[in-house]
Amino acid sequence: MAQETTKAIDQMTFKEASIELEQIVRQLESGDLELEDSLALYARGVELLKSLRERLAGAEQKVRVLLDATDENAATTDTSSAPSTAYINE
């Protein structure tokens, strides 16, 4: 665990960060740690959680953008295949 805590969070993959957070939660839940160690792990866990939430929000935003682009293309396709209304008022 000591090596993992020295790795900068922004240098970790999403999976690495989530695995470390899970390990921290298990250690904290065990109740076998000294107070100072618990506080240090808790602080690391908070930072990991913050990073994971930010990354997830970014990924969700990218998916929304892609879905919106897909919806726009579908709407454009549907509109272009519709019959012309240019002669209705003539």
Phi, psi and omega in degrees: 000330183299320180292321181296322183288342178276343180284131180296138183299321181289351176264357182268150172284167178302317182295316178301316181295319181291325177294316179297319178298318178297319178295320179297315180301316180298318180296317180294322180290335181293330179075011183268001186266154172289158182304313182298319178294320178299316180296319179295317178294320179300316179298317178297318179298320178298317179294320177298314180299317178300314180297315180297317179296319179295317179296318179295318178297320177296318179294319178297321179296318178298319178296317178300316180298316179295319178294320177297319178296321178294317179296320179295318178295320179295317180295320178296317179297314179298319182291321182289336180272353179286151179294149181290143177250018184296333186259008183297317185268004183267000000 
